[in-house]
């Protein structure tokens, strides 16, 4: 059925929507309620089991991983001990710029790709010039050690931080490697 048109002075046709409204938008009764009684009697054993095998989609595996992470976060947040560890660059900046610390008294332990764990004086550590040969990325820093008493004051792997007090302190159960 063709829509009815009317012409105005400028001869452009108008569409009469009122006559086609019922065809495009059927009326739905608001008094009818769907039958949901069968859902209330469903037990958990009646529901289909979801398997996260290799045949499962990547999205479902990612979703399951995200749910596990959220559950771990909520379980760990219920503990009273915070294991957040301040990043190496924060520790380095504090030792360098805080008058309570002497940068000459600290060395940085870092993981070399070829030689394993190496140490370098904090004063010699370069944070600028990625093109320079002596540049070492901060993600390779493993620990900061105070030379005067040979004590590790920040350790990424053991999550020790005696500079800011973040991570697991020695009193909370971290083991001193020295």
N, C-alpha and C positions, 0 to 999 in steps of 0.2 A: 504494500500500500504506500503510495507516494505521499510525502508530507504536504500539507496545505500551505500555500504561500500567499502572501499579500504583498502588494507593491506600494511603495511610498512615492513621494515626488521624485526622488533620485533614481528610481527604478531598480533598487537592490532588493532581492527577495528575502523575506524573513521566514524562519522556520517556526511553525506553531507547535511548541513542545507540549502544551497542555493535552492535546489529543493523543499523544504517544506515551504519556507518563506511565500509564498502567502497564503497557507492554514492556517498557524498559525496567521499571521498578515494581516487581510483583509485591503485593501486600503480604506481610507475615503476621500471623496471629500471635499476640502477646499472651493470650490466655493458655496456650498449649505449653506443657512442660515435658521435656524429654524423659523417657523412662530410664532412671539411673539406679533402680533398685538392685540390678544384677551386680553393680560395682561394689556395693557395700558388703556383699557376701563373699567377695573375692579375697582369698588369703594369699600370703606371700609365695606359697608353694605353687599356686595356680599361675603366677606370673611367669613369662618366659625368662629363662636364664641367659645372661649376656656373657659371651666368652670373648676375651681379648687375645685371641690367637693371631698369628700372622695374617690370617685371612681377613681379620677385622680391618676396617678402614683406618687410615692414618688419623682422621679426626677423632674417632672414638678412642684410640690409644692416647692421643694428646689430651683428650678430655679426662680420661682415667688418671693420667699422670698429674694433671692439674688438680684433680680432686684429692689424690694422695698427698700432694704438696700442701694443699690447704689444711688437710687433716693433721699433717705433721706440724704445720705452723700453729694451729690452734692447740695442739698438745704441748708444744714447746712454749707457747705463750702462757700456759697455765703454770709453768714452773716459775719459781721466784728468781732464779738466776738468769740474767741476760747474757747471752753469749755473743752479742754484737761486738765486733772487733774493729777499732778505728783503722782506716787504711794507712798504708805505709807512708804516703805523701803527707798526711796529717802529722804523723809521728816525726818525720824528718823536719817538717817546718817548725814544729814546736821545739825540738832540740836545737835547731839552728837559731831561732829568734827569741826564745824565752830566756830571760836572764838567770833563771834557776838552773839551767843546764849549760854545760860547756861542750860545744860541738867537737872540740879536739879530743875529748875523752870517749868518743863513741866510734864504733866501726859498724859497717853495714855488711851483713852476710847475704849473699845473693847466689842464685843458681845460674852457673855458667852452662851454656848448651853443651860444651865439650869437656870441661874440666870438673864439673860437679859444683859443690858449694865452695865459694871463694869469699874472701873478705876484702873490704876496701874502706879506708878512712872516710868518715862522713864529710870532712872538709874537702876531700878530693872528689866527692860524688858530683857528677854533672847531671842536671835536670834539663838542660837546654841543649839545643843543637843535635837533633836526631841524626843528622848526616855525619856527625863526628864519630870517630872510631871508638872512643872511650865511653860513649853513651850506653847506658844499661837501662832498660825499661823498668819501671817501678813494680810491675807485676812479677818480676823475678826476685824481688826482695824477700828473703826468708826470715831474717831476724835483725835486730839492733842489739849490740852488746856494748856494755860500759867497760872500758879498758881498765879502769882503776881497781875494780874488784872482780873483773872477769865474769860479770853477771849479765845474762840475757834479759833485757828489759822489755822486749817486744818480740814475739815469735808467732808467725802466721800459722804454722802447723799445730802448735800446742795451744794457740789462741790466748797467749799471755800478753798483757799490756799493763806495764807498771808506769807508763808515761801518763796516760789518760785514765786508767782504771777500767777500761772496757774489756770485753772478753772474759775468760775464766781466769780469775786471779789465782795465785799459788795457794791461798788459803782455801779456795773452793775446790781444790783437787788437782790442779795442773801440776805436772811433775817437772822439776827443774832438771835440765839436761846436764848441768855442771856438777 
